[in-house]
């Protein structure tokens, strides 16, 4: 069965896409507290290209969760940089189409992973930066979702099985990231950083309140806003 058909059947069983987003988010975030072989906490040495991860990333003051698909490592200014698609920056309907294409392109790896117990032993998709950039660009200029991460600022790493991909593309971290920022704000003493974070949270709330449809414009604004989360200098 094609990936897109499988996803749509899962959504229909849940009732509608909003319920599926909610249940997928709750299910996957709950897995962080369990030793689930399909959603496993690992160390940095297990960061591999062509795989799916939920990471906690330190934006120099803020810790935010990012669901990612890794595509390339590069070295820049003596830093190890991971390039990945942040799945939170793509519309849900587009993700169904994109990963339907990807699971077809890498059907051998995707199908073999169905019989593997334990995400550590799964086969990665043999992708590269140019391939993914081209796919995203040609399908509507969605290449903006490619994000660079300083590996030293990745705090927690959970590798996600391709068998959970149908749910992983519906994981939404916006509310939990907002809560983490709010908790951090409450701990800060009065300072320039606290003023900046308070303004950031106001902008974040305004953006989330403006969400009406699964539009590309919303996700572009979300990436732009989260790109300004830096509170402290290195």
Secondary structure, DSSP 8 states (H G I E B T S, - for coil): --HHHHHHHHHHHHSSHHHHHHHHHHHHHHHTTS-BTTEEE--GGG--TT-EEEEEEEETTEEEEEEEEEEEEEEETTEEEEEEEEGGGS-HHHHHHHHHHHHHHTHHHHHHHTT-SSGGG-------HHHHHHHHHHTTS-GGGEEEEEGGGEEEEEEE-GGGHHHHTT---HHHHHHHHHHHHHH--SSHHHHHHHHHHHHHHHHHHT--S--HHHHHHHHHHHTT---S--
